[in-house]
Amino acid sequence: MVITVSMDNETKAVATQLLSVGQIARRSGIPVSTLHFYETKGLIQSQRTAANQRRYQRHILRQLALIKVAQSLGMSLEDIRHQLSTLPADGPPSAEDWERLSSCWRQQLDQKIETMKALRDKLTECIGCGCLSVKDCPLRNPQDRAAALGPGARAFDPQ
């Protein structure tokens, strides 16, 4: 896509790399409505033409692939947005950028895996019981940790 305006050679090269929202949707397999949603959440950025049409740099396709993979791994949109904000805004990320991102997410995934294993192992203790007692349940309140928070109902993370 070339936007016809008077510009120098460097600007022309950048302009030819801009894709419409429809082109991005077709190439990424992500619906236009989702692209708009991602933009409102700060996950991706577009530029606007004089006619107020969205145009995206090609490197957005890599970011979209990363977003979809991160979502499939259970990462929150807020976490994905935060991590993407550390990437260069004006071009594709470097190998070092990807390494840093994947290392951070690997640590988070390792923690989630350990938590899930612990919950799985404790679940077997509850199969015969089924009570999910607030005081004794190894899943909801291990070692009655809620008691240390004071009297009355408490919301707490069982980890």
Secondary structure, DSSP 4 states (H G I P E B T S, - for coil): --------HHHHHHHTTEEEHHHHHHHHT--HHHHHHHHHTTSS--EE-TT--EEEETTHHHHHHHHHHHHHTT--HHHHHHHHTTS-SSSPPPHHHHHHHHHHHHHHHHHHHHHHHHHHHHHHHHTTT----TTT-TTTSGGGGGGGG-SS-------
